[in-house]
Amino acid sequence: MPGLRPARRRHRLLLRVAIGAVALGATGAALLVLRPPPAQYVPGAPVLGLTSELARQLPAGAPAVQFVDAATGAGVTFQHFHGTRSHQLPEDMGSGAAWADVDGDGDLDLFAVNEAGPLSARQEWPNSPAHNALFINGGAGQFTEQAAAAGVDRRGCGLGAAFADIDADGDADLAVSEYGPLLLYANDGGGMFTDMGDASGMVGERFWTGLSWGDTDADGDLDLYACAYVDYREDPALRQSQSHQYNTTIPASLNPSTFAPQANALWRNDGGRRFTEIAVAAGVDNPAGRSLSATFADFDNDGRLDLYVANDLSDNVLLRNGGGGTFADVSHAAWVADYRGAMGLAAGDWDNDGDEDLFITHWIAQENALFSNMSGDFHEAGVAGTLRFMDAADQLGLGQIALDYVGWGTAFLDYDADGRLDLLIANGSTFERADRPTQLVPMRPLLFWNGGNRDGFFDVGAAAGDVLQRAVVGRGLAVADYDGDGDVDAFINVNGGRGVLLRHEGHTQHWLTVAAVAEDRGRWLGSRIRLVAGDRSWTRQVGTGSSYLSQDALGEEYFGLGAADQADTLEVFWPDGVRLSLVKPGVDRRLLVARP
């Protein structure tokens, strides 16, 4: 019937569309089947579309600041490790470094930790040339190695180091961690040290790693938190057993997941250079964590030092100080119970909002983390006392760029003196070279310029000197203005290689370095410093620069002033509540501020 023809045509049209859709779908499916799968991401290998498309171009206004390796010219000739690796985990983890004025002459000296040689050749350690080194600064950044004369030239499987005035006699004492014992050296004056041995109370061998000093119980002296890693067994069979990490086969003796974690220790200072271990009672032993780094900082601005612990293959832990020397685990509530391979950490106020943030380095393909402290935001919203963090690394340019790196030592530093904290990271693989299995794969360090709260961080390594393009097996990193010229330098301890002394060149803006001391100099650590210049202000907490197995300049805080040519006010808050205010403290100087 003629009246049915339009309907019939619509039916035929719909049928054609359906047949076409089926054909198109079949063609698409065939193409999907025939198309080769996308390249699998392998850490360290460039994959178009994963990291390259997310790369951030360096802004035109980034600072033109250069770093050079000044180690040889400055007399800091340090060779880490002697002999050939025996493919055992402790050999590959070290080592660190620490800065302090050990002889009281007003400039910073450098202690570098060493490993005497392979664990399989302990009998050769006493004669090894690889010993812990103490480089004494003779002024203007020229050093002389004096570890033997100072009594600290130990040969062992050395890992970390941290200075503090443990006995309030005005000089810097030294703790050193090893795969083995925990060592405490008392400074007897003028940079001469005595090994306290068992007399300190610090007894017991573990796989000791990161060290951090702080007055945990507010009694006026400094306690030591010592991280421990895993219960490593020196079993030759483990070196023959194989495990796989990505596309790489490694001995089980190099895989930390082969071994159970060890508990950490808190050594309470009882006075007279004597300590008692109280980690369990204080709630900070962290027995499930494979701990590598820890830092004390007052994250909630309540006047008490909290503790953050970076764990490898275990949840990180934030321990809130409740007063009286006891801590509560608030890791999950604060959103920082991060399960990655965490190695190094740095605490600092990257966004200048008055509270301490955390930066954490991780293993390959895991990105690094920037936990931005939101406590101030909660306080402004009327929810005081809420401790929360947010990982902003991806949004701020610090996440994806780290996928191809194994990060270790790190530090916040204002390298261009613009008033914003930048970041420096030492990198170095844990994978063995395919062509030389006795050596580890080197990686270049990373230097990030802080472009502000909105724009975030930018990799400036390519524009900051050839030394930052040199691949090394980096481990510990410690920063300090060692030559007193008003800009921040750094030392990187290189596993199995020569240490790198990064000297800063090209500084042009104003600055102020503040050293807040007291008659009992143990109160250095934990003090808070606030500086105001015009409409800008900065807050620093003294003693939070723990890095990986390392410690930044003891008791000193550096402030870049940007375009300001003067500082208006300086306030120092000591841990016992004493406060000091100064008007017009000056610029371009190192200012020693004494507690009233």
Order of alpha helices (4+ residues) and beta strands (2+ residues): alpha-beta-alpha-alpha-beta-beta-beta-beta-alpha-beta-beta-beta-beta-beta-beta-alpha-beta-beta-beta-beta-alpha-beta-beta-beta-beta-beta-beta-beta-alpha-beta-beta-beta-beta-beta-beta-beta-beta-beta-beta-beta-beta-beta-beta-beta-beta
